[in-house]
Amino acid sequence: MKITELLSDFRKWLDGEDAVSLTPEPRQQLSEWDEFFVKIAREVETVMKKEMFTPPGGPTYLPGEYIIYLSKEDDTLWQGRKREGLEEGLRNGLSKRARELVGDKVLKTEKIALSLGVDGALSKGRVRVQAVWDDDSPRTEVTTRKKKQAPLVIPEQTAPAEEAEMTIVRPRAPLFSISYVRDGGEALTYNSFKAKVEIGRGSKDFPVDMKFEGDQEISRKQACIERLDSGSYKIECLGRNSIEIEGRELQPGEQAELKPGQAIKIGVYELKITE
């Protein structure tokens, strides 16, 4: 079945109708690919209905972007022209469906953007949809870090009584550190005070610990580095594109053991655990 035919029956399938006319006709058996297309469309529509709202006297608001997470098996199947057709069909059909859901109200969202991602926890045939409200990920401004000044030590005999009773808060040592560099530039260090560090471009809806901007091939959440209770480390690829560990590709949804000093490549960035 062609994409144009899918779009013509889009509303019928989403509403669960079997036929367009009143004339009884045998129901056409959908192919495995058509069934998957309709499954995704229904999941996105469910999220649309859940997220949409209309303030008193105002237009109706819908999220402008939807990230559709597939299993690793389905992601492998939907590649190339099939992937383009899937994204185009969903984008066109769901844009029309959004206007139908709003009815005679004014729709504030100008267009619907869709992207496909991978969730390694999903089984074949299952999908997960994430709505994104912010249309543009805010760019991070890098400012010069202020150097920490050594604490001023006041001799006990000269300190006022109220200052002598103040609690001295000493800086907590980080659990581990990550050294990173972009395009061979200056090496910087991120000190982590928690066991898990999320890395990516980030956005208001997708906050990350280490924000890597300037490379659109890096997803909002691209990778996660975790320090385990045993003291060892693991890394997981969360984005749409693979990352590299010592030159070996880690595909979306995959995990791997990570050792301090091993080179990690995420887009134009290179990093490693330095402890």
C-alpha positions in Angstrom: 0.0 0.0 0.0 1.4 3.4 -1.0 1.8 6.3 1.4 -0.9 8.2 -0.4 -3.4 5.4 0.2 -2.3 5.2 3.8 -3.1 8.9 4.2 -6.5 8.6 2.6 -7.5 6.0 5.2 -5.6 7.6 8.0 -8.6 8.8 10.0 -10.6 5.6 9.3 -7.8 3.5 10.8 -7.2 5.7 13.8 -10.9 5.7 14.6 -11.1 1.9 14.2 -13.5 2.0 11.2 -13.5 -0.8 8.8 -14.8 0.9 5.6 -15.3 4.3 4.1 -18.6 3.7 2.3 -21.9 2.1 3.3 -21.4 -0.7 0.8 -20.3 -3.9 2.5 -16.9 -4.9 1.2 -14.3 -7.4 2.5 -11.9 -5.7 4.9 -8.5 -5.3 3.2 -5.8 -7.1 5.2 -3.1 -4.7 6.2 0.5 -5.7 5.7 3.0 -6.0 8.6 4.4 -2.6 7.6 1.0 -0.9 7.4 0.0 -2.3 10.8 3.2 -0.8 12.3 2.5 2.5 10.6 -1.0 2.7 12.2 0.4 1.5 15.6 2.8 4.5 15.7 0.2 6.9 14.5 -2.2 5.9 17.2 0.5 6.2 19.9 1.4 9.7 18.7 -2.3 10.7 18.6 -2.7 9.5 22.2 0.2 11.7 23.3 -1.3 14.6 21.3 -4.7 14.3 23.1 -2.9 14.0 26.5 -0.7 17.1 26.0 -3.0 19.5 24.1 -4.6 22.4 26.0 -6.6 25.5 25.2 -6.4 28.5 27.6 -9.6 30.5 28.0 -10.2 32.6 24.9 -6.9 31.5 23.4 -5.7 29.1 20.7 -5.1 25.4 21.2 -1.5 24.4 21.9 0.1 21.1 20.9 3.7 19.9 21.2 5.6 20.8 18.0 7.8 17.7 18.1 7.4 14.0 18.8 10.3 11.6 19.2 9.2 8.0 18.4 11.4 5.4 20.0 11.6 2.0 18.2 13.2 -1.2 19.3 16.6 -2.1 18.0 15.1 -4.7 15.7 12.5 -2.3 14.2 15.1 0.5 13.8 17.2 -1.9 11.7 14.2 -2.7 9.5 13.1 0.9 9.0 16.1 2.3 7.2 16.8 4.2 3.9 13.8 5.0 1.7 11.4 3.1 4.0 12.4 5.3 6.9 11.9 8.4 4.8 8.5 7.2 3.7 7.5 6.3 7.3 8.5 9.8 8.6 6.9 11.6 5.7 3.6 9.7 6.0 3.4 10.2 9.8 4.3 13.9 9.5 1.7 14.6 6.9 -1.0 12.4 8.3 -0.6 13.6 11.9 -0.5 17.3 10.9 -3.9 16.8 9.3 -5.1 14.8 12.3 -4.0 17.6 14.7 -6.2 20.1 12.9 -9.1 17.7 13.0 -8.7 17.2 16.8 -8.8 21.0 17.3 -11.9 21.4 15.2 -13.0 25.0 14.8 -10.5 26.3 17.3 -7.3 28.1 16.3 -4.3 25.8 16.3 -1.2 27.5 17.6 1.3 24.9 16.5 2.4 25.7 13.0 3.8 22.3 12.0 4.5 18.9 13.5 8.0 17.6 13.6 8.8 13.9 14.0 12.0 12.0 14.6 12.8 8.3 15.1 15.0 7.1 18.0 16.0 3.8 19.6 15.1 2.5 23.0 17.0 -0.7 23.7 14.5 -1.7 26.4 11.6 -2.0 23.9 10.7 -5.4 22.3 10.1 -5.8 18.6 6.8 -4.2 17.5 6.6 -1.9 20.6 7.0 1.9 20.4 7.3 4.8 22.8 6.5 8.4 22.1 8.0 11.5 23.8 6.5 14.9 23.2 8.8 17.9 23.1 7.4 21.3 23.8 10.5 23.5 23.1 10.9 23.9 19.4 14.6 25.0 19.5 17.1 23.7 22.0 18.6 26.6 23.8 22.3 27.2 23.1 24.6 27.0 26.0 26.8 30.0 26.7 30.2 29.0 28.0 31.6 31.5 30.5 35.0 31.6 32.2 34.9 29.7 35.4 36.0 31.6 38.4 39.0 30.3 40.2 38.2 29.0 43.7 39.8 31.1 46.4 41.5 29.4 49.3 39.4 29.8 52.5 40.6 32.6 54.8 41.8 31.1 58.1 41.4 33.4 61.0 43.6 32.7 64.1 41.4 31.4 66.9 42.5 34.1 69.3 41.5 37.0 67.0 38.2 35.5 65.6 35.0 37.1 66.9 32.9 34.8 69.1 30.1 34.4 66.5 32.6 33.6 63.7 34.4 31.1 65.9 31.2 29.0 66.2 30.5 28.9 62.4 30.6 25.5 60.7 33.4 25.2 58.1 32.0 23.5 55.0 34.8 21.7 53.1 34.3 20.9 49.4 33.2 17.4 48.7 35.4 15.3 46.6 33.9 14.2 43.2 33.1 10.5 42.6 35.0 10.7 39.3 36.0 13.2 36.6 35.6 13.2 32.8 38.1 15.0 30.6 36.7 16.2 27.3 37.8 18.2 24.3 36.2 19.4 21.1 37.9 19.2 17.7 41.4 19.1 19.3 40.8 22.3 21.3 41.5 23.0 24.9 40.9 20.0 27.3 38.3 20.7 30.0 37.2 18.6 33.0 33.8 17.8 34.3 33.7 16.7 38.0 30.8 14.4 38.8 29.4 14.2 42.3 26.8 11.6 41.4 27.2 8.1 40.0 25.4 8.7 36.7 26.3 11.4 34.1 24.0 12.1 31.1 25.6 13.6 28.0 24.0 15.3 25.0 22.9 18.5 23.3 20.2 18.9 26.0 17.1 21.0 26.0 14.4 22.3 28.4 12.6 18.9 28.2 15.8 16.9 28.1 18.2 18.2 30.7 21.7 16.7 30.7 24.7 16.9 33.0 27.3 17.5 30.2 25.9 19.7 27.4 27.7 19.2 24.1 26.5 21.8 21.5 27.4 22.6 18.0 26.9 19.1 16.5 23.4 18.2 15.2 24.4 14.5 15.0 24.5 14.5 18.8 21.0 13.7 20.3 19.5 15.7 23.1 20.4 12.7 25.3 23.2 10.9 23.5 25.0 8.8 26.2 25.1 7.9 29.9 28.2 7.1 31.9 27.6 5.3 35.2 29.9 4.4 38.1 28.8 1.1 39.5 29.0 0.1 43.2 31.9 -2.2 42.4 33.9 0.8 41.3 33.8 -0.1 37.6 32.0 1.9 34.9 29.6 1.3 32.1 28.4 3.5 29.2 25.1 3.4 27.2 24.3 4.9 23.8 21.0 6.7 24.1 21.0 8.7 20.9 20.1 8.1 17.3 23.7 7.9 16.2 26.4 5.5 17.4 29.3 6.5 19.6 32.8 5.1 19.7 34.8 3.4 22.5 38.5 3.0 21.5 37.4 3.0 17.9 34.7 0.4 18.4 31.1 1.5 17.5 28.5 1.3 20.2 25.1 1.3 18.5 21.9 3.0 19.8 20.5 1.1 22.8 23.7 -0.8 23.5 25.8 -0.8 26.7 29.5 -1.6 27.3 32.0 -1.8 30.1 34.1 1.3 30.3 37.6 1.7 31.9 39.3 4.9 32.9 41.5 6.3 30.2 39.6 4.7 27.3 38.9 7.1 24.5 35.2 7.9 23.9 34.1 9.7 20.7 30.7 11.5 20.7 30.3 13.5 17.5 33.0 16.1 17.4 33.9 15.6 21.1 36.4 13.2 22.6 36.3 12.3 26.3 37.6 9.9 28.9 37.3 9.1 32.6 40.3 10.4 34.5 39.1 9.6 38.1 
